[in-house]
Amino acid sequence: MEIEDIRREIDQIDGELVALLEKRMDAVVEIVEYKKNTGKAIFDGEREQEVLKKIATLVNNKVHQETVVATFSDIMKNSRNFQEKVLK
């Protein structure tokens, strides 16, 4: 397989990831509303650890596990940053 073919595949995957991340952020907006209405804190360390453990078990190729978990950690960090901006 040529590098351009691989890059096209990556571009297609990136498009799918963007759609899924936008869908996830739509759910985060709902979380923000809930937290705003209930006074619940933005950061829930216990929940984040649960999510990261679950993500680790979902990774089929364990060579990628650390990177995938770190990526989700970053996604959650950015979600918290978004929540903080919205709640200000």
Secondary structure, 3 states (H helix, E strand, C coil): CCHHHHHHHHHHHHHHHHHHHHHHHHHHHHHHHHHHHHCCCCCCHHHHHHHHHHHHHHCCCHHHHHHHHHHHHHHHHHHHHHHHHHHC
